[in-house]
Amino acid sequence: MPVNMAAIAPILLLIASNIFMTFAWYGHLKVEHRPIWLLVVASWGIAFFEYCLAVPANRIGRTVYSAAELKTMQEVITLGVFAVFSVTYLGDRFTWNHAIGFMLIAAGALFIFKGPI
């Protein structure tokens, strides 16, 4: 796999993976009339597809990124996906507190990618 594709593929796979995982973890919040056991089973089914994307993302990504960089990338992507999901699907408000908190986490991620100090 070419170097730049090995660097880009994990990011795209992790974005897709996090979309599935966000629906698995939080999508049920709009489904109040179903038994919890059914929601758990449905969430497991959705999470299966998340794993089908996350495992190759990390396998491919490990050729270019460290494990800490992959984990950090996944966390930042998770926040971005969740922010969009919570506003568009759940109807939550995105406030300055959220934006500042997410920016602080992103600033922390910058240290992981910056290298040794």
Backbone torsions as a table, in degrees:
resi	resn	phi	psi	omega
1	MET	NA	131.0	179.1
2	PRO	-59.0	151.0	-175.0
3	VAL	-56.6	-47.7	-177.1
4	ASN	-68.5	-30.2	175.4
5	MET	-70.9	-36.3	176.9
6	ALA	-66.7	-24.6	177.8
7	ALA	-85.3	-30.9	-176.1
8	ILE	-88.8	-39.7	-176.6
9	ALA	-54.5	-45.0	179.6
10	PRO	-61.2	-36.3	-180.0
11	ILE	-64.6	-47.3	179.9
12	LEU	-65.1	-41.9	178.4
13	LEU	-65.4	-39.0	178.8
14	LEU	-68.5	-34.5	175.4
15	ILE	-63.2	-49.4	179.0
16	ALA	-61.6	-43.3	178.9
17	SER	-58.3	-44.2	-178.2
18	ASN	-69.9	-28.5	174.5
19	ILE	-63.4	-47.0	177.6
20	PHE	-61.7	-45.1	-176.2
21	MET	-66.8	-36.5	178.7
22	THR	-64.4	-41.0	176.1
23	PHE	-66.8	-37.7	179.0
24	ALA	-63.9	-41.2	-175.9
25	TRP	-83.7	-35.1	-170.8
26	TYR	-122.7	-12.6	-177.9
27	GLY	-61.0	-31.4	-178.4
28	HIS	-68.9	-12.9	-178.2
29	LEU	-64.3	-19.2	176.8
30	LYS	-94.7	-0.4	-177.9
31	VAL	-112.8	86.9	-174.1
32	GLU	-91.3	-12.3	-172.3
33	HIS	-100.1	13.7	179.4
34	ARG	-112.7	149.7	177.8
35	PRO	-64.5	147.0	-176.4
36	ILE	-60.9	-35.9	-178.5
37	TRP	-63.0	-36.2	178.6
38	LEU	-68.3	-38.8	177.7
39	LEU	-66.2	-37.0	177.4
40	VAL	-64.5	-46.1	179.4
41	VAL	-62.9	-43.7	178.5
42	ALA	-62.9	-40.3	178.5
43	SER	-64.0	-40.0	176.2
44	TRP	-61.4	-40.4	178.7
45	GLY	-62.7	-41.5	178.2
46	ILE	-68.2	-40.7	-178.6
47	ALA	-64.1	-27.7	176.6
48	PHE	-55.7	-43.8	-179.5
49	PHE	-69.2	-31.9	175.5
50	GLU	-61.1	-45.0	179.5
51	TYR	-66.2	-35.6	178.1
52	CYS	-63.0	-21.5	177.4
53	LEU	-99.4	-38.2	-176.1
54	ALA	-69.4	-39.7	-178.2
55	VAL	-63.7	-50.2	176.0
56	PRO	-64.0	-33.8	178.1
57	ALA	-58.5	-45.1	-179.4
58	ASN	-73.8	-35.2	178.5
59	ARG	-65.2	-47.4	178.8
60	ILE	-68.7	-44.2	-177.3
61	GLY	-63.1	-29.5	-178.4
62	ARG	-64.0	-20.1	178.0
63	THR	-74.9	-16.5	-176.5
64	VAL	-120.7	-37.4	-173.6
65	TYR	-112.0	156.1	171.9
66	SER	-76.6	166.0	177.1
67	ALA	-60.8	-39.7	178.8
68	ALA	-64.4	-39.1	178.3
69	GLU	-66.6	-40.8	178.2
70	LEU	-62.8	-44.0	-179.8
71	LYS	-65.3	-42.4	178.6
72	THR	-62.9	-44.7	178.1
73	MET	-58.0	-44.3	-179.8
74	GLN	-61.9	-41.6	-179.1
75	GLU	-66.6	-42.7	179.3
76	VAL	-66.2	-41.8	177.0
77	ILE	-62.2	-42.0	178.6
78	THR	-57.6	-44.2	179.6
79	LEU	-63.2	-43.0	179.3
80	GLY	-63.8	-46.2	179.0
81	VAL	-62.9	-43.6	-179.0
82	PHE	-65.0	-39.4	179.6
83	ALA	-59.5	-46.5	178.9
84	VAL	-65.3	-44.9	-179.2
85	PHE	-60.2	-47.3	-175.1
86	SER	-65.0	-32.5	179.3
87	VAL	-79.7	-48.2	-173.4
88	THR	-79.6	-40.0	-174.8
89	TYR	-93.6	-46.2	-176.7
90	LEU	-88.1	-16.0	179.0
91	GLY	77.6	18.7	177.9
92	ASP	-74.9	156.8	174.4
93	ARG	-86.4	142.3	173.4
94	PHE	-101.3	116.1	-173.3
95	THR	-105.1	172.1	175.9
96	TRP	-61.7	-34.2	177.6
97	ASN	-59.1	-43.7	177.7
98	HIS	-62.8	-47.9	-177.6
99	ALA	-60.0	-45.4	-179.3
100	ILE	-66.1	-43.6	178.1
101	GLY	-60.7	-44.5	178.7
102	PHE	-65.5	-37.8	178.4
103	MET	-65.2	-37.4	177.8
104	LEU	-65.3	-39.8	176.7
105	ILE	-65.0	-42.1	177.6
106	ALA	-63.2	-36.9	177.1
107	ALA	-63.9	-39.3	175.7
108	GLY	-63.0	-38.9	178.0
109	ALA	-62.8	-33.8	179.3
110	LEU	-58.0	-37.7	178.9
111	PHE	-64.5	-33.6	179.0
112	ILE	-65.0	-42.0	-176.4
113	PHE	-83.7	-19.2	-176.7
114	LYS	-69.8	-29.3	-179.4
115	GLY	100.9	-177.7	-177.4
116	PRO	-61.6	140.6	177.6
117	ILE	-91.5	NA	NA
